Amino acid sequence: MSTATVPGTIRERRTPDWAVVAGQELRDLWIRGRGLPLTIAFSILLGVIAYLTATNQALNFLEQREAVSLTLQVAIAVGSLLALLAAADAFSGERERGTLESLLLTPVSRSHLAIGKLLAALSLWAAAFATAVPYIWYLGRGVGLVGAALAAGLVVGTLVAVTLASLGLLVSTFTGTNWLSLALSLFLLLALFAPTQLPSNAQRGWLGDFLIRANPVSAGERYVGWLLVQGHGWSQDIWWLFAPLVGAVVGLAVVGFVGGRYVTLRAGGGS
């Protein structure tokens, strides 16, 4: 993050510190960073999925619903992954580049620094969702799923993205290099996706069911599947949203607490 303009900007605009930090981070991410290339790559991925699905003229009604659900779940998974990776660079990247000291000397509280960086990371999820909208409309317009799919994607995807981005920011706070922060974040992400790879018999057992329900990622995607493919009502499986909601709320609380106390020049240092 470029810090030269932060102090003056805060005084002149009288905007919240976290908003100024988020604005600067957004400029760094989307003008000078990797935001646009990542979004273009994501758009190509969704385009391939939509093309392969749309060219199958033999799809029945249920398979069309499954195509919409698959596209939305890919958007949620990849968009949340991009937010996680951006957040994992938040402080460990500043340490590695030697810019964290000047950042900490600006008249901005550390908790506001963390919140601003988190919001900037979440912009990748917002871009991924916006990119997915035309594909979901194209695939779902014939089965009346567009509205439900977009609403479910916005709610579930935002909760999952906040959870993962908060996790990435937490890891970045306590690691000194980007490679370690990214490696740990990706390892934790794989651990969260692991329950979805269990055999179907194991998933139906009490332990497998608990692991999926308690996991914000698997629970959120399972809710999307029940809603779009099985045609369940919004409230019928509402308990599947408990884990994503708790993950997002706890993640935000941890970011505010950890950002205010543990963002230091050395990885893992206290205030």
N, C-alpha and C positions, 0 to 999 in steps of 0.2 A: 504493500500500500504506500502510495506517495503521501508524505505527511506535511509537505511544505505549506499547503494551502489550508490545512485543517484548522489551526488556531484562529486565523483571521476569519475564516468562513463561519466558524461557530459564533464569533462576536457580531459579525455583520448581519447574518441572517436570523439570529436568535431562534434557531431551530433546535430540536433535541439533539444531544450529542450523538445518540445512536443513529439518527437519521442522516447526519453529516457523514459519519463513518460509513454507513451503508451506501450513500451516494458515491463516495470516493471509491469504495470497493467495487461497486457496480461498473464504474467507468474503467477501472483497472481490468475487470473480468471481461467486459464486453467490447471495449475499444482496443485495449492492448493485450488482452489475455486470450483464453481458450474458449470462452463462452460461445461465440459464433461457430467456430469449426466443430465443436462438440454437438451443437444443435443441428448443424447440417448433416453430420454423420448419423445422428439419431433419426432425422427425417428420412434419410435413405433407407435405414433399417426398417422403419415403419412402412415405407413405400414398397419394399420388397414383400413384406408380410401381407399387405393389402392386395398387392398384385397377384400373389400366389393364391390368395383366397378368392378374389373376385373372378379370376379366370376359370375357376371350377364351377361350371354351369350346372352341375348335378347336385349342388348343395340343397338340402332340404331346410325346413324352417328351423329345426333345432340346431343344425350345423351352422346356419347363419348367426344364430344367437351365440354359439360357441366362438365363431370368428370375431364377433364384436368383443366378447369377454377376453379372448386371447390378446387382441390388439390393445385393449385397455390395460390388461395386466402387464403386458410388456412395457407400455408407457409408464405405468406406476413404478415398475421395477427399475427400468433404466433411468428414468427421471430422478428417482430417489438415489440411485447409485451416483449419478453426476453430482447431486447435492452433497452426498457423503464425501466424494473425492475433493470437491472444492473446499468443504469445511476442514478436511484433514490437512489442507495446506495453510490454514488460517494463521496459526502462530508458529508451527514448526518451520514453515517456509520463510517466515520473517526472520526467525533465528538463523536459519541457514544462509540467508542472503545478507545478514548483518543489518537489517533495517528495523528490528524490533525495538532497539534502544531509542531511536528517534521517535518511534511511534508511541512508546510509553511516556515520553517527555511532553507530549501534547496535552493540553488542558482538557482531557477527556477521561472519564472514569474507566477503569478496566472492564467493568461489567458492561458498559455501553460499547466498548470496543468489541467485546464478544458478541453482543446482540447485533451490532451492525454487520459484523462479518457473517453471522448466521443468516441474516436476512439476504445478504448478497449471495450466499451459497444457495439459498432456496430459490433464487431467481432462475437457476438452471432447471429446477422442477417446474416452475411456472412456464418457462419456455418450452419444455418438453410437453406439458399438457396442452399448450396452445398449438403446438405442432401436431399433436394427435387428433385435435378436434375435426379437421376435414376428413381424415381417414375413418374416424368413428362414424361421422355423418354418412359417408359414402357406403360403409358396410352395414350400418344399422337402419338406414332410412326405409328399407323394405320390410322390416320386421317391427317397426315402431319402438326401437330401443334407444334412439338418439338422446332424448332428454334424460332418461334414467341412467344411461351409460355416462353421460357427461357429469351429471350430478354426483353419481357414485364415485367417479374418477376424481372429481375435485375434492370431495370429502375424504375419501380413503387415501388418495394419493398425497394430499397435504399432510395428513396425520403421519403417514409412513415417512414422508420426506423430512418432516420436522424431527421425528425420532432419529432417523439415520444421520441427518446433518448435525444434530446435537451430539450424537455419539462420535462423529468424526471430529468435531470441535473439541470435545473432551480429550480424545486421544492426542490431538495436535497440541493441546495445552501442556501435556506431560512428556512429549517427545522432542528431541533436539534436531532431528533431520527429517526431511520429507520422505525418504524411502522407508524409514521405520514407521512413520505415521501412516503412510499409505498401506504398508504391509499389514500393520495391526488392524487398520480399519477394514481392509478387504477380508482378513481372516475372520473378524467378527461378523462381517456381512455373510460370509459363507456359512458360519455357524447358525445365523438366523435363517438362512434358506435350507439348511440341512433337513429339518423336519418334513419339508415338502417332498423330499426324495425317499422317505421311508416307504416300504411296501404297503400296499393298500390294507392288508390284514393288520399290520402294525399300527397304521393310522386309526383303525377302528377300535383298537384297544384303549383302555383308560389312560395309559401313559402317553401313547401317541396322540390321542385326542387332547390331552392336557398340554403337551408340548406345542401343538398347533394353535390352540386357543390362547396360550400365554405368550405366543410369539407375535409381536406387532405386524411383522411382514406377512407371515403365513395366514394369520387371522384376517387381516385386511383383504388379502387376495381371495381367501375362501368366501368372505362375505360378498365380494364382487361376483364370484361364480354363482353363488346361490341366487343372487338377485337377478342377474342377466340370463343365465342359462336355465336355471330351474324355475324362474318366474316367481320367486318368493316375494312377499311384500316387504316394504322397508323395515317394518318393525318385527317381522317374523324371526329374523336372525340377528337382532340388534346387539345381542351380547357378544357377537363376533367383533364388534367395534370397541369393546372394552379395552383390550390390550393396546390397539393403536392409539386410543385416546389417552390412556395412562402413560404410554411411552412418550407421546408428544408433550403432555403436561409436565411429566418428570424431567424430560429432556430440557425444556425451557427453563425450569427451575434450577437444574444443575448448571446450565450454561451461565445463568445470572450469578449463581453462587461461586462457581469455580472461576469465572471470568473476573470477579471482583477480588478474589483472594490468591489465586495461583498462577496468574499470567505473569511470568518473570523472564528475565533474560536467559536464565539457565533452565533447562527442561526439568520439570518436577519440583522446582523451588517453591517455597512458601512466600507469603507477603512480607 
